[in-house]
Amino acid sequence: MIKRTKRIYWIALLPFMVITLLFEIFPLINIVIESFTVTGGGGFTFDHFIKIFTTHLYQQSIFNSVWISLLSAFVGIIIAFLAAKAANNASGKVRNLFTSILNITSNFAGVPLAFAFMILLGNVGILTLIGKNYGIGFLADFDLYSINGLLLTYIYFQIPLATLLMLPIFAGLKKEWKEAVGLLGGNWYHYWFKVAIPSLLPSILGTFSVLFANSLAAYGTAYALLSNNIALLPIRISQQYIGEVVQNQEFGCALSLVMMALMVLSIIITNRLQKRSGGNV
């Protein structure tokens, strides 16, 4: 009976395993092999990685992608923390409505998000015109088509995702902890910075890792907003595949491998920090 049940489970998992092999494992293996292959085929080489780490354009692309991802994740997680805390203290109806709005806004990214920001903060955007007409300098002078404008759009699409991920972690905070801190003579500072935040830190770090990867691989918003005018890893990868003919597939695979390595590195660092903070990984 047990063997039959296991066989049924394996059969049920078979479609998932096939999809994983075809669209995850095999492409990953191909990327690794192609990234160490001479352009056009014909041998093993490290030239692609040497070019990436010695050429200013690609160095700048890595730097821009990393710092935008780190900063947008950091700002997004702070705002999401406050939003999740407020939602956790609200009534059930308000929390359900808030979650529904988050589900909608978390999927609003890519090209539609870029166009929305163009309408609001572009050269003739609604908020830009309001700033010019009423002398509001930070609106009138804000340059959406710059790295700061791109950072703003990244922060925007990080907040809903971060809030959705952080909503459940507040359920782990027990009211008895706050009461105990009060009985021992502590205040809100002692509760949040000595008890609540340390207990939430492993989950916060996990959320930060997800946000970093989400921002690092983002392509649609950046391309629609700035096209090729900014050095970012996803955009440099796409430049290797222009038109119907592959221009430089091997070099594109090398860039992709670098981006995946950055994601893996962020996960490793996060896991170590989680272990130090007492999280279970």
GULOVO-628873 format. One record per residue (C-alpha): x, y, z; residue number from 1. Coordinates in steps of 0.2 Angstrom, whole numbers, m for minus. Example, Ala and Ser with C-alpha at 12.3 -4.5 7.8 and 13.67 -1.06 7.14 Angstrom:
2
<node><c1>62</c1><c2>m22</c2><c3>39</c3><seq>1</seq></node>
<node><c1>68</c1><c2>m5</c2><c3>36</c3><seq>2</seq></node>
***
This chain:
281
<node><c1>0</c1><c2>0</c2><c3>0</c3><seq>1</seq></node>
<node><c1>14</c1><c2>12</c2><c3>5</c3><seq>2</seq></node>
<node><c1>24</c1><c2>8</c2><c3>m12</c3><seq>3</seq></node>
<node><c1>8</c1><c2>11</c2><c3>m22</c3><seq>4</seq></node>
<node><c1>5</c1><c2>28</c2><c3>m13</c3><seq>5</seq></node>
<node><c1>23</c1><c2>33</c2><c3>m17</c3><seq>6</seq></node>
<node><c1>21</c1><c2>27</c2><c3>m35</c3><seq>7</seq></node>
<node><c1>6</c1><c2>38</c2><c3>m37</c3><seq>8</seq></node>
<node><c1>16</c1><c2>53</c2><c3>m29</c3><seq>9</seq></node>
<node><c1>30</c1><c2>50</c2><c3>m41</c3><seq>10</seq></node>
<node><c1>18</c1><c2>50</c2><c3>m56</c3><seq>11</seq></node>
<node><c1>10</c1><c2>66</c2><c3>m50</c3><seq>12</seq></node>
<node><c1>27</c1><c2>74</c2><c3>m49</c3><seq>13</seq></node>
<node><c1>32</c1><c2>69</c2><c3>m66</c3><seq>14</seq></node>
<node><c1>25</c1><c2>83</c2><c3>m76</c3><seq>15</seq></node>
<node><c1>33</c1><c2>96</c2><c3>m63</c3><seq>16</seq></node>
<node><c1>50</c1><c2>87</c2><c3>m65</c3><seq>17</seq></node>
<node><c1>49</c1><c2>87</c2><c3>m84</c3><seq>18</seq></node>
<node><c1>45</c1><c2>105</c2><c3>m84</c3><seq>19</seq></node>
<node><c1>59</c1><c2>109</c2><c3>m72</c3><seq>20</seq></node>
<node><c1>72</c1><c2>99</c2><c3>m82</c3><seq>21</seq></node>
<node><c1>66</c1><c2>107</c2><c3>m99</c3><seq>22</seq></node>
<node><c1>65</c1><c2>125</c2><c3>m93</c3><seq>23</seq></node>
<node><c1>76</c1><c2>126</c2><c3>m78</c3><seq>24</seq></node>
<node><c1>90</c1><c2>113</c2><c3>m77</c3><seq>25</seq></node>
<node><c1>94</c1><c2>111</c2><c3>m96</c3><seq>26</seq></node>
<node><c1>95</c1><c2>130</c2><c3>m99</c3><seq>27</seq></node>
<node><c1>106</c1><c2>132</c2><c3>m84</c3><seq>28</seq></node>
<node><c1>118</c1><c2>119</c2><c3>m90</c3><seq>29</seq></node>
<node><c1>118</c1><c2>126</c2><c3>m107</c3><seq>30</seq></node>
<node><c1>122</c1><c2>144</c2><c3>m100</c3><seq>31</seq></node>
<node><c1>137</c1><c2>137</c2><c3>m90</c3><seq>32</seq></node>
<node><c1>144</c1><c2>128</c2><c3>m105</c3><seq>33</seq></node>
<node><c1>141</c1><c2>142</c2><c3>m117</c3><seq>34</seq></node>
<node><c1>149</c1><c2>155</c2><c3>m106</c3><seq>35</seq></node>
<node><c1>165</c1><c2>145</c2><c3>m106</c3><seq>36</seq></node>
<node><c1>165</c1><c2>143</c2><c3>m125</c3><seq>37</seq></node>
<node><c1>174</c1><c2>153</c2><c3>m138</c3><seq>38</seq></node>
<node><c1>163</c1><c2>164</c2><c3>m148</c3><seq>39</seq></node>
<node><c1>156</c1><c2>155</c2><c3>m163</c3><seq>40</seq></node>
<node><c1>161</c1><c2>138</c2><c3>m154</c3><seq>41</seq></node>
<node><c1>176</c1><c2>128</c2><c3>m155</c3><seq>42</seq></node>
<node><c1>185</c1><c2>128</c2><c3>m138</c3><seq>43</seq></node>
<node><c1>186</c1><c2>132</c2><c3>m120</c3><seq>44</seq></node>
<node><c1>190</c1><c2>150</c2><c3>m114</c3><seq>45</seq></node>
<node><c1>190</c1><c2>162</c2><c3>m100</c3><seq>46</seq></node>
<node><c1>190</c1><c2>177</c2><c3>m112</c3><seq>47</seq></node>
<node><c1>172</c1><c2>182</c2><c3>m109</c3><seq>48</seq></node>
<node><c1>174</c1><c2>184</c2><c3>m90</c3><seq>49</seq></node>
<node><c1>191</c1><c2>193</c2><c3>m92</c3><seq>50</seq></node>
<node><c1>182</c1><c2>205</c2><c3>m104</c3><seq>51</seq></node>
<node><c1>168</c1><c2>207</c2><c3>m91</c3><seq>52</seq></node>
<node><c1>179</c1><c2>211</c2><c3>m77</c3><seq>53</seq></node>
<node><c1>191</c1><c2>222</c2><c3>m86</c3><seq>54</seq></node>
<node><c1>180</c1><c2>233</c2><c3>m97</c3><seq>55</seq></node>
<node><c1>173</c1><c2>248</c2><c3>m89</c3><seq>56</seq></node>
<node><c1>156</c1><c2>247</c2><c3>m97</c3><seq>57</seq></node>
<node><c1>153</c1><c2>230</c2><c3>m89</c3><seq>58</seq></node>
<node><c1>161</c1><c2>234</c2><c3>m73</c3><seq>59</seq></node>
<node><c1>149</c1><c2>249</c2><c3>m72</c3><seq>60</seq></node>
<node><c1>134</c1><c2>238</c2><c3>m77</c3><seq>61</seq></node>
<node><c1>138</c1><c2>226</c2><c3>m62</c3><seq>62</seq></node>
<node><c1>140</c1><c2>241</c2><c3>m50</c3><seq>63</seq></node>
<node><c1>124</c1><c2>250</c2><c3>m55</c3><seq>64</seq></node>
<node><c1>114</c1><c2>234</c2><c3>m54</c3><seq>65</seq></node>
<node><c1>121</c1><c2>229</c2><c3>m37</c3><seq>66</seq></node>
<node><c1>119</c1><c2>246</c2><c3>m29</c3><seq>67</seq></node>
<node><c1>102</c1><c2>250</c2><c3>m36</c3><seq>68</seq></node>
<node><c1>96</c1><c2>232</c2><c3>m30</c3><seq>69</seq></node>
<node><c1>103</c1><c2>235</c2><c3>m13</c3><seq>70</seq></node>
<node><c1>96</c1><c2>253</c2><c3>m11</c3><seq>71</seq></node>
<node><c1>79</c1><c2>249</c2><c3>m18</c3><seq>72</seq></node>
<node><c1>78</c1><c2>233</c2><c3>m7</c3><seq>73</seq></node>
<node><c1>83</c1><c2>243</c2><c3>9</c3><seq>74</seq></node>
<node><c1>71</c1><c2>257</c2><c3>6</c3><seq>75</seq></node>
<node><c1>57</c1><c2>245</c2><c3>1</c3><seq>76</seq></node>
<node><c1>59</c1><c2>234</c2><c3>16</c3><seq>77</seq></node>
<node><c1>58</c1><c2>249</c2><c3>28</c3><seq>78</seq></node>
<node><c1>42</c1><c2>255</c2><c3>20</c3><seq>79</seq></node>
<node><c1>35</c1><c2>238</c2><c3>19</c3><seq>80</seq></node>
<node><c1>39</c1><c2>235</c2><c3>38</c3><seq>81</seq></node>
<node><c1>29</c1><c2>250</c2><c3>43</c3><seq>82</seq></node>
<node><c1>15</c1><c2>245</c2><c3>31</c3><seq>83</seq></node>
<node><c1>14</c1><c2>227</c2><c3>37</c3><seq>84</seq></node>
<node><c1>15</c1><c2>233</c2><c3>55</c3><seq>85</seq></node>
<node><c1>0</c1><c2>245</c2><c3>52</c3><seq>86</seq></node>
<node><c1>m10</c1><c2>231</c2><c3>43</c3><seq>87</seq></node>
<node><c1>m7</c1><c2>219</c2><c3>57</c3><seq>88</seq></node>
<node><c1>m14</c1><c2>231</c2><c3>69</c3><seq>89</seq></node>
<node><c1>m29</c1><c2>235</c2><c3>58</c3><seq>90</seq></node>
<node><c1>m46</c1><c2>226</c2><c3>58</c3><seq>91</seq></node>
<node><c1>m49</c1><c2>210</c2><c3>48</c3><seq>92</seq></node>
<node><c1>m59</c1><c2>219</c2><c3>34</c3><seq>93</seq></node>
<node><c1>m45</c1><c2>232</c2><c3>32</c3><seq>94</seq></node>
<node><c1>m32</c1><c2>219</c2><c3>32</c3><seq>95</seq></node>
<node><c1>m41</c1><c2>209</c2><c3>18</c3><seq>96</seq></node>
<node><c1>m44</c1><c2>225</c2><c3>8</c3><seq>97</seq></node>
<node><c1>m25</c1><c2>230</c2><c3>10</c3><seq>98</seq></node>
<node><c1>m20</c1><c2>213</c2><c3>5</c3><seq>99</seq></node>
<node><c1>m30</c1><c2>213</c2><c3>m11</c3><seq>100</seq></node>
<node><c1>m23</c1><c2>230</c2><c3>m16</c3><seq>101</seq></node>
<node><c1>m5</c1><c2>223</c2><c3>m13</c3><seq>102</seq></node>
<node><c1>m9</c1><c2>208</c2><c3>m24</c3><seq>103</seq></node>
<node><c1>m14</c1><c2>220</c2><c3>m38</c3><seq>104</seq></node>
<node><c1>0</c1><c2>232</c2><c3>m36</c3><seq>105</seq></node>
<node><c1>14</c1><c2>219</c2><c3>m34</c3><seq>106</seq></node>
<node><c1>10</c1><c2>213</c2><c3>m52</c3><seq>107</seq></node>
<node><c1>11</c1><c2>231</c2><c3>m59</c3><seq>108</seq></node>
<node><c1>29</c1><c2>232</c2><c3>m65</c3><seq>109</seq></node>
<node><c1>39</c1><c2>231</c2><c3>m81</c3><seq>110</seq></node>
<node><c1>33</c1><c2>242</c2><c3>m96</c3><seq>111</seq></node>
<node><c1>16</c1><c2>247</c2><c3>m89</c3><seq>112</seq></node>
<node><c1>25</c1><c2>254</c2><c3>m73</c3><seq>113</seq></node>
<node><c1>37</c1><c2>264</c2><c3>m84</c3><seq>114</seq></node>
<node><c1>23</c1><c2>272</c2><c3>m94</c3><seq>115</seq></node>
<node><c1>14</c1><c2>276</c2><c3>m78</c3><seq>116</seq></node>
<node><c1>29</c1><c2>285</c2><c3>m71</c3><seq>117</seq></node>
<node><c1>31</c1><c2>294</c2><c3>m88</c3><seq>118</seq></node>
<node><c1>13</c1><c2>300</c2><c3>m87</c3><seq>119</seq></node>
<node><c1>16</c1><c2>306</c2><c3>m69</c3><seq>120</seq></node>
<node><c1>34</c1><c2>312</c2><c3>m69</c3><seq>121</seq></node>
<node><c1>40</c1><c2>313</c2><c3>m87</c3><seq>122</seq></node>
<node><c1>45</c1><c2>329</c2><c3>m96</c3><seq>123</seq></node>
<node><c1>26</c1><c2>334</c2><c3>m98</c3><seq>124</seq></node>
<node><c1>20</c1><c2>323</c2><c3>m84</c3><seq>125</seq></node>
<node><c1>5</c1><c2>328</c2><c3>m73</c3><seq>126</seq></node>
<node><c1>16</c1><c2>330</c2><c3>m57</c3><seq>127</seq></node>
<node><c1>30</c1><c2>339</c2><c3>m67</c3><seq>128</seq></node>
<node><c1>17</c1><c2>351</c2><c3>m74</c3><seq>129</seq></node>
<node><c1>10</c1><c2>354</c2><c3>m57</c3><seq>130</seq></node>
<node><c1>27</c1><c2>357</c2><c3>m50</c3><seq>131</seq></node>
<node><c1>31</c1><c2>370</c2><c3>m64</c3><seq>132</seq></node>
<node><c1>15</c1><c2>379</c2><c3>m62</c3><seq>133</seq></node>
<node><c1>15</c1><c2>380</c2><c3>m43</c3><seq>134</seq></node>
<node><c1>34</c1><c2>382</c2><c3>m41</c3><seq>135</seq></node>
<node><c1>37</c1><c2>365</c2><c3>m32</c3><seq>136</seq></node>
<node><c1>55</c1><c2>363</c2><c3>m36</c3><seq>137</seq></node>
<node><c1>58</c1><c2>345</c2><c3>m32</c3><seq>138</seq></node>
<node><c1>43</c1><c2>340</c2><c3>m44</c3><seq>139</seq></node>
<node><c1>48</c1><c2>352</c2><c3>m58</c3><seq>140</seq></node>
<node><c1>66</c1><c2>348</c2><c3>m58</c3><seq>141</seq></node>
<node><c1>65</c1><c2>329</c2><c3>m55</c3><seq>142</seq></node>
<node><c1>73</c1><c2>320</c2><c3>m70</c3><seq>143</seq></node>
<node><c1>64</c1><c2>303</c2><c3>m72</c3><seq>144</seq></node>
<node><c1>75</c1><c2>298</c2><c3>m86</c3><seq>145</seq></node>
<node><c1>90</c1><c2>296</c2><c3>m75</c3><seq>146</seq></node>
<node><c1>97</c1><c2>283</c2><c3>m63</c3><seq>147</seq></node>
<node><c1>88</c1><c2>292</c2><c3>m49</c3><seq>148</seq></node>
<node><c1>72</c1><c2>291</c2><c3>m59</c3><seq>149</seq></node>
<node><c1>75</c1><c2>272</c2><c3>m62</c3><seq>150</seq></node>
<node><c1>79</c1><c2>270</c2><c3>m43</c3><seq>151</seq></node>
<node><c1>62</c1><c2>278</c2><c3>m39</c3><seq>152</seq></node>
<node><c1>53</c1><c2>265</c2><c3>m50</c3><seq>153</seq></node>
<node><c1>62</c1><c2>251</c2><c3>m43</c3><seq>154</seq></node>
<node><c1>58</c1><c2>256</c2><c3>m25</c3><seq>155</seq></node>
<node><c1>40</c1><c2>257</c2><c3>m30</c3><seq>156</seq></node>
<node><c1>38</c1><c2>240</c2><c3>m37</c3><seq>157</seq></node>
<node><c1>48</c1><c2>233</c2><c3>m22</c3><seq>158</seq></node>
<node><c1>36</c1><c2>239</c2><c3>m9</c3><seq>159</seq></node>
<node><c1>21</c1><c2>229</c2><c3>m13</c3><seq>160</seq></node>
<node><c1>31</c1><c2>213</c2><c3>m14</c3><seq>161</seq></node>
<node><c1>40</c1><c2>216</c2><c3>2</c3><seq>162</seq></node>
<node><c1>24</c1><c2>220</c2><c3>11</c3><seq>163</seq></node>
<node><c1>16</c1><c2>204</c2><c3>5</c3><seq>164</seq></node>
<node><c1>31</c1><c2>194</c2><c3>11</c3><seq>165</seq></node>
<node><c1>32</c1><c2>203</c2><c3>28</c3><seq>166</seq></node>
<node><c1>13</c1><c2>202</c2><c3>33</c3><seq>167</seq></node>
<node><c1>14</c1><c2>184</c2><c3>39</c3><seq>168</seq></node>
<node><c1>29</c1><c2>187</c2><c3>50</c3><seq>169</seq></node>
<node><c1>20</c1><c2>199</c2><c3>62</c3><seq>170</seq></node>
<node><c1>9</c1><c2>185</c2><c3>67</c3><seq>171</seq></node>
<node><c1>24</c1><c2>177</c2><c3>76</c3><seq>172</seq></node>
<node><c1>24</c1><c2>192</c2><c3>88</c3><seq>173</seq></node>
<node><c1>16</c1><c2>188</c2><c3>104</c3><seq>174</seq></node>
<node><c1>6</c1><c2>200</c2><c3>115</c3><seq>175</seq></node>
<node><c1>14</c1><c2>193</c2><c3>130</c3><seq>176</seq></node>
<node><c1>31</c1><c2>199</c2><c3>125</c3><seq>177</seq></node>
<node><c1>26</c1><c2>217</c2><c3>125</c3><seq>178</seq></node>
<node><c1>17</c1><c2>215</c2><c3>142</c3><seq>179</seq></node>
<node><c1>33</c1><c2>207</c2><c3>149</c3><seq>180</seq></node>
<node><c1>43</c1><c2>221</c2><c3>143</c3><seq>181</seq></node>
<node><c1>31</c1><c2>233</c2><c3>151</c3><seq>182</seq></node>
<node><c1>31</c1><c2>224</c2><c3>167</c3><seq>183</seq></node>
<node><c1>50</c1><c2>224</c2><c3>168</c3><seq>184</seq></node>
<node><c1>50</c1><c2>243</c2><c3>166</c3><seq>185</seq></node>
<node><c1>54</c1><c2>244</c2><c3>147</c3><seq>186</seq></node>
<node><c1>46</c1><c2>255</c2><c3>134</c3><seq>187</seq></node>
<node><c1>42</c1><c2>254</c2><c3>116</c3><seq>188</seq></node>
<node><c1>61</c1><c2>256</c2><c3>111</c3><seq>189</seq></node>
<node><c1>66</c1><c2>241</c2><c3>122</c3><seq>190</seq></node>
<node><c1>51</c1><c2>230</c2><c3>115</c3><seq>191</seq></node>
<node><c1>55</c1><c2>234</c2><c3>96</c3><seq>192</seq></node>
<node><c1>74</c1><c2>235</c2><c3>96</c3><seq>193</seq></node>
<node><c1>77</c1><c2>222</c2><c3>110</c3><seq>194</seq></node>
<node><c1>63</c1><c2>209</c2><c3>107</c3><seq>195</seq></node>
<node><c1>52</c1><c2>211</c2><c3>91</c3><seq>196</seq></node>
<node><c1>65</c1><c2>216</c2><c3>78</c3><seq>197</seq></node>
<node><c1>78</c1><c2>203</c2><c3>83</c3><seq>198</seq></node>
<node><c1>65</c1><c2>189</c2><c3>83</c3><seq>199</seq></node>
<node><c1>59</c1><c2>196</c2><c3>65</c3><seq>200</seq></node>
<node><c1>76</c1><c2>198</c2><c3>59</c3><seq>201</seq></node>
<node><c1>79</c1><c2>181</c2><c3>50</c3><seq>202</seq></node>
<node><c1>62</c1><c2>184</c2><c3>40</c3><seq>203</seq></node>
<node><c1>67</c1><c2>201</c2><c3>36</c3><seq>204</seq></node>
<node><c1>84</c1><c2>196</c2><c3>29</c3><seq>205</seq></node>
<node><c1>75</c1><c2>182</c2><c3>19</c3><seq>206</seq></node>
<node><c1>64</c1><c2>196</c2><c3>12</c3><seq>207</seq></node>
<node><c1>78</c1><c2>207</c2><c3>8</c3><seq>208</seq></node>
<node><c1>87</c1><c2>193</c2><c3>m2</c3><seq>209</seq></node>
<node><c1>71</c1><c2>191</c2><c3>m12</c3><seq>210</seq></node>
<node><c1>70</c1><c2>209</c2><c3>m16</c3><seq>211</seq></node>
<node><c1>88</c1><c2>210</c2><c3>m21</c3><seq>212</seq></node>
<node><c1>86</c1><c2>196</c2><c3>m33</c3><seq>213</seq></node>
<node><c1>69</c1><c2>204</c2><c3>m40</c3><seq>214</seq></node>
<node><c1>78</c1><c2>220</c2><c3>m43</c3><seq>215</seq></node>
<node><c1>94</c1><c2>213</c2><c3>m50</c3><seq>216</seq></node>
<node><c1>85</c1><c2>204</c2><c3>m64</c3><seq>217</seq></node>
<node><c1>72</c1><c2>217</c2><c3>m68</c3><seq>218</seq></node>
<node><c1>73</c1><c2>222</c2><c3>m86</c3><seq>219</seq></node>
<node><c1>56</c1><c2>229</c2><c3>m93</c3><seq>220</seq></node>
<node><c1>55</c1><c2>244</c2><c3>m83</c3><seq>221</seq></node>
<node><c1>73</c1><c2>249</c2><c3>m85</c3><seq>222</seq></node>
<node><c1>73</c1><c2>247</c2><c3>m104</c3><seq>223</seq></node>
<node><c1>56</c1><c2>255</c2><c3>m107</c3><seq>224</seq></node>
<node><c1>62</c1><c2>270</c2><c3>m97</c3><seq>225</seq></node>
<node><c1>80</c1><c2>273</c2><c3>m102</c3><seq>226</seq></node>
<node><c1>82</c1><c2>260</c2><c3>m116</c3><seq>227</seq></node>
<node><c1>101</c1><c2>257</c2><c3>m118</c3><seq>228</seq></node>
<node><c1>106</c1><c2>274</c2><c3>m110</c3><seq>229</seq></node>
<node><c1>111</c1><c2>266</c2><c3>m94</c3><seq>230</seq></node>
<node><c1>123</c1><c2>252</c2><c3>m89</c3><seq>231</seq></node>
<node><c1>113</c1><c2>238</c2><c3>m81</c3><seq>232</seq></node>
<node><c1>117</c1><c2>219</c2><c3>m82</c3><seq>233</seq></node>
<node><c1>100</c1><c2>214</c2><c3>m89</c3><seq>234</seq></node>
<node><c1>101</c1><c2>227</c2><c3>m103</c3><seq>235</seq></node>
<node><c1>119</c1><c2>222</c2><c3>m107</c3><seq>236</seq></node>
<node><c1>113</c1><c2>204</c2><c3>m108</c3><seq>237</seq></node>
<node><c1>99</c1><c2>208</c2><c3>m120</c3><seq>238</seq></node>
<node><c1>111</c1><c2>218</c2><c3>m131</c3><seq>239</seq></node>
<node><c1>119</c1><c2>201</c2><c3>m135</c3><seq>240</seq></node>
<node><c1>103</c1><c2>195</c2><c3>m143</c3><seq>241</seq></node>
<node><c1>97</c1><c2>208</c2><c3>m155</c3><seq>242</seq></node>
<node><c1>85</c1><c2>204</c2><c3>m169</c3><seq>243</seq></node>
<node><c1>82</c1><c2>186</c2><c3>m176</c3><seq>244</seq></node>
<node><c1>100</c1><c2>182</c2><c3>m177</c3><seq>245</seq></node>
<node><c1>110</c1><c2>179</c2><c3>m161</c3><seq>246</seq></node>
<node><c1>125</c1><c2>191</c2><c3>m161</c3><seq>247</seq></node>
<node><c1>135</c1><c2>185</c2><c3>m146</c3><seq>248</seq></node>
<node><c1>127</c1><c2>171</c2><c3>m138</c3><seq>249</seq></node>
<node><c1>142</c1><c2>165</c2><c3>m128</c3><seq>250</seq></node>
<node><c1>146</c1><c2>182</c2><c3>m121</c3><seq>251</seq></node>
<node><c1>128</c1><c2>184</c2><c3>m116</c3><seq>252</seq></node>
<node><c1>128</c1><c2>168</c2><c3>m107</c3><seq>253</seq></node>
<node><c1>144</c1><c2>174</c2><c3>m97</c3><seq>254</seq></node>
<node><c1>135</c1><c2>189</c2><c3>m92</c3><seq>255</seq></node>
<node><c1>120</c1><c2>179</c2><c3>m87</c3><seq>256</seq></node>
<node><c1>131</c1><c2>168</c2><c3>m76</c3><seq>257</seq></node>
<node><c1>138</c1><c2>183</c2><c3>m68</c3><seq>258</seq></node>
<node><c1>121</c1><c2>189</c2><c3>m63</c3><seq>259</seq></node>
<node><c1>116</c1><c2>172</c2><c3>m57</c3><seq>260</seq></node>
<node><c1>132</c1><c2>171</c2><c3>m46</c3><seq>261</seq></node>
<node><c1>128</c1><c2>188</c2><c3>m38</c3><seq>262</seq></node>
<node><c1>111</c1><c2>181</c2><c3>m34</c3><seq>263</seq></node>
<node><c1>118</c1><c2>165</c2><c3>m26</c3><seq>264</seq></node>
<node><c1>131</c1><c2>176</c2><c3>m17</c3><seq>265</seq></node>
<node><c1>117</c1><c2>186</c2><c3>m9</c3><seq>266</seq></node>
<node><c1>108</c1><c2>171</c2><c3>m4</c3><seq>267</seq></node>
<node><c1>124</c1><c2>164</c2><c3>4</c3><seq>268</seq></node>
<node><c1>127</c1><c2>180</c2><c3>14</c3><seq>269</seq></node>
<node><c1>109</c1><c2>181</c2><c3>19</c3><seq>270</seq></node>
<node><c1>109</c1><c2>163</c2><c3>25</c3><seq>271</seq></node>
<node><c1>124</c1><c2>166</c2><c3>36</c3><seq>272</seq></node>
<node><c1>117</c1><c2>182</c2><c3>43</c3><seq>273</seq></node>
<node><c1>101</c1><c2>172</c2><c3>47</c3><seq>274</seq></node>
<node><c1>111</c1><c2>159</c2><c3>56</c3><seq>275</seq></node>
<node><c1>120</c1><c2>172</c2><c3>67</c3><seq>276</seq></node>
<node><c1>103</c1><c2>180</c2><c3>71</c3><seq>277</seq></node>
<node><c1>96</c1><c2>164</c2><c3>77</c3><seq>278</seq></node>
<node><c1>85</c1><c2>160</c2><c3>61</c3><seq>279</seq></node>
<node><c1>82</c1><c2>143</c2><c3>55</c3><seq>280</seq></node>
<node><c1>88</c1><c2>140</c2><c3>37</c3><seq>281</seq></node>
***
